[in-house]
């Protein structure tokens, strides 16, 4: 936490003010005593004068005048000491009021920083933490006990903080919006860190300020917006390709068929027949690719009807079991004991999504493993988890797996997961995955689909 320690200079100033006030009070008392002594001496001299002969009156009057002057000086000294004491009291009062105001400002600033949802950490020039706020405990797992330790002592998942701090101290330039990912409670979170130089009132560099925010939702939204931008651009491209390529392909397919019919009457050579078959196969493949691209980029209304996810998963498992057995893969199904409700969806599209996820899982386990389907309810959504125990997804390609035409398999088209993402988004749901460290060290990959339940459910 941000602690407020009393300023040593403030204590010294208060001690000095109190000392001066005591000194002024002592001076006032001494001056009053001197005044009383002078007055008593005047009375004594006046009594002596009354009994002196005429010849000594002049000297006695001179002494009496000196005593009157000393009395006036003593009164003036008293007034001076009183004025000085009053002025000192006013100065002390103003200082204490200013100190209280400054402390109130510090307390307000501390409360504001402590109430921030983000983590705020200050360090010295060597990276040693000098203060942390409450957000640092929630976001990074450090508290006030960490003050005096170095950023390099924090958990290695937050190593970016020490790196950023070191760069700022070396370059004296502010670093903004550098992202890194951490796994918390089994879920991946995106943290965005900024760092700037910390200066005192004299503009001297005394350390750094590290500011960390959890931007998981924002990062997901930014990724979805980027995909949507690509998706919108593909719509117009699909229309152009349909006109510019599909029509010539249709004409080419027609002429290949006519050529095959004509050659069939003339006993064609085997190599000619083989070449024609290759041409027909490749043209058909190109046509299918264009159809898949059109299906991905075209926005069509989804035909919705009540779908029981439990029945859909059971049907899919029966379909997949022979193929799974041939690959030494065990299919495990976890269904809830109570109905989770129905979703309004296109059953054929949902079946295609789950089938594609299952086939990807089977391909990821060439030496066998376990394919697990789990159905549960999560708030107003039905949750479907499809997990495998395969090789997982490498970190360098995780951001691309939902992109169209991205595939790691030579025989793949790269449209499977792209269409899955499109179909789920059209149904108002979400699709995400966890792999490697995101699963807490479990092998393989787990895809999670969330679909909104029917309102009457």
KATAGI-V628792 format. One record per pair of residues at least 4 apart in sequence whose ideal C-beta (glycine too) atoms are under 7 Angstrom apart, sorted by the first residue. I is the first residue (numbers start at 1). J is the second residue. Records with the same first field share a line. If there is no record, write none. Layout:
I=J + J
//
This chain:
1=114 + 133 + 134 + 144
2=110 + 113 + 114 + 131 + 133
4=106 + 107 + 110
6=10 + 11
8=12
9=13
10=14 + 99
11=15
12=16
13=17 + 95
14=18
15=19
16=20
17=21 + 92 + 95
18=22
19=23
20=24 + 88
21=25 + 85 + 88 + 89 + 92
22=26
23=27
24=28 + 81 + 84 + 85 + 88
25=29 + 85
26=30
27=31 + 81
28=32 + 78 + 81 + 82 + 85
29=33
30=34
31=35 + 74 + 77 + 78 + 81
32=36 + 78
33=37
34=38 + 74
35=39 + 71 + 74 + 75 + 78
36=40
37=41
38=42 + 67 + 70 + 71 + 74
39=43 + 71
40=44
41=45 + 67
42=46 + 64 + 67 + 68 + 71
43=47
44=48
45=49 + 60 + 63 + 64 + 67
46=64
48=52 + 60
49=57 + 60 + 64
52=56 + 57 + 60
56=60
57=61
58=62
59=63
60=64
61=65
62=66
63=67
64=68
65=69
66=70
67=71
68=72
69=73
70=74
71=75
72=76
73=77
74=78
75=79
76=80
77=81
78=82
79=83
80=84
81=85
82=86
83=87
84=88
85=89
86=90
87=91
88=92
89=93
90=94
91=95
92=96
93=97
94=98
95=99
96=100
97=101
98=102
99=103
100=104
101=105
102=106
103=107
104=108
105=109
106=110
107=111
108=112
109=113
110=114
111=115
112=116
113=120 + 133
114=133 + 134
116=120 + 133 + 135
117=135
118=135 + 211 + 212 + 213
119=133 + 135 + 136 + 139 + 140 + 212
120=133 + 135 + 136 + 209 + 211
121=129 + 132 + 136 + 210
122=130 + 131 + 198 + 207 + 209
123=127 + 128 + 129 + 130 + 151 + 165 + 207 + 208 + 210
124=128 + 130 + 206 + 207
125=169 + 205 + 207
127=150 + 151 + 152 + 162 + 165 + 166
128=148 + 149 + 150
129=146 + 147 + 148 + 149 + 151
130=147 + 207
131=147
132=136 + 142 + 143 + 144 + 146 + 147
134=138
135=139
136=140 + 142
137=141 + 142 + 143
139=191 + 212 + 214
140=154 + 158 + 212
141=155
142=146 + 154
149=153
151=161 + 162 + 165
152=162
154=158 + 161
157=182
158=182
159=163
160=164 + 178 + 180 + 193
161=165 + 193 + 210
162=166
163=167
164=168 + 175 + 178 + 193 + 195 + 210
165=169 + 195 + 208 + 210
166=170
167=171 + 175
168=173 + 174 + 175 + 195 + 196 + 197 + 208
169=208
172=197
174=196
175=194 + 195
176=194
177=192 + 194
178=193
179=190 + 191 + 192 + 219
180=191
181=188 + 189 + 190
182=189 + 191
183=187 + 188 + 437 + 438
184=189
186=440
188=434 + 438
189=214 + 216
190=215 + 216 + 219
191=212 + 213 + 214
192=213 + 215
193=210 + 211 + 212
194=211
195=208 + 209 + 210
196=208 + 209
197=205 + 208
198=206 + 207 + 208 + 209
199=203 + 204 + 205 + 206
200=204 + 206
215=219
216=220
217=221
218=222
219=223
220=224
221=225
222=226
223=227
224=228
225=229
226=230
227=231 + 402
228=232
229=233
230=234
231=297
233=237
234=238 + 296 + 297
235=297 + 298 + 299
236=240
237=241 + 297
238=242 + 293 + 294 + 297 + 298
239=243
240=244
241=245 + 290 + 293
242=246 + 290 + 294
243=247
245=249 + 290
246=250 + 287 + 290
247=251
248=252
249=253 + 283 + 286 + 287
250=254
251=255
252=256 + 283
253=257 + 283
254=258
255=259
256=260 + 276 + 279 + 280 + 283
257=261
258=262
259=263 + 276
260=264 + 276
263=268 + 272
268=272 + 273
270=274
271=275
272=276
273=277
274=278
275=279
276=280
277=281
278=282
279=283
280=284
281=285
282=286
283=287
284=288
285=289
286=290
287=291
288=292
289=293 + 413
290=294
291=295
292=296 + 413 + 415
293=297
294=298
295=419
296=404 + 415 + 418 + 419 + 422
302=346 + 349 + 426 + 427
303=346
304=344 + 345 + 346
305=344 + 347
306=342 + 344 + 454
307=312 + 342 + 343 + 345 + 347 + 350
308=312 + 342
309=313 + 340 + 343 + 375 + 382 + 384
310=314 + 335 + 375
311=315
312=316 + 347 + 350 + 351 + 354
313=317 + 333 + 373 + 375
314=318
315=319
316=320 + 351 + 354 + 355 + 358
317=321 + 331 + 333 + 373
320=324 + 331 + 358
321=325 + 331
322=326
323=327 + 362
324=329 + 331 + 362 + 371
327=362 + 365 + 368
328=368
329=362 + 365 + 368 + 369 + 371
330=370
331=371
332=370 + 372
333=373
334=372 + 373 + 374
335=375
336=340 + 375 + 376 + 377
340=375 + 376 + 377 + 382
341=382 + 453 + 454 + 457
342=454 + 457
343=382 + 451 + 452 + 453 + 454
344=454
345=350 + 427 + 451
346=350
347=351
348=352
349=353 + 423
350=354
351=355
352=356
353=357 + 420 + 423 + 424 + 449
354=358 + 384 + 386
355=359
356=360 + 416 + 420
357=361 + 386 + 420 + 447
358=362 + 371 + 386
359=363
360=364 + 416
361=365 + 371 + 386 + 388 + 390
362=371
364=388 + 390 + 391 + 444 + 445
365=369 + 388 + 389 + 390
369=388 + 389 + 390
370=389
371=388
372=387
373=386
374=385
375=382 + 384
376=383
377=382 + 383
378=383 + 450
380=452 + 453
381=450 + 451 + 452 + 453
382=451 + 453
383=448 + 450
384=449
385=446 + 448
386=447
387=444 + 446
388=444 + 445
389=443 + 444
390=444 + 445
392=435 + 436 + 443 + 444 + 445
393=397 + 398 + 401 + 435 + 445
397=401
400=406
401=406 + 417
402=417 + 418 + 421
403=418
404=414 + 415 + 418
405=414 + 415
406=414
407=412 + 413 + 414
415=419
416=420
417=421
418=422
419=423
420=424 + 431
421=425 + 431
422=426
423=427
424=429 + 430 + 431 + 449
427=451
428=452
429=449 + 450 + 451 + 452
430=450
431=447 + 449
432=448
433=445 + 446 + 447
434=438 + 439 + 446
435=439 + 445
437=441
439=446
453=457
//
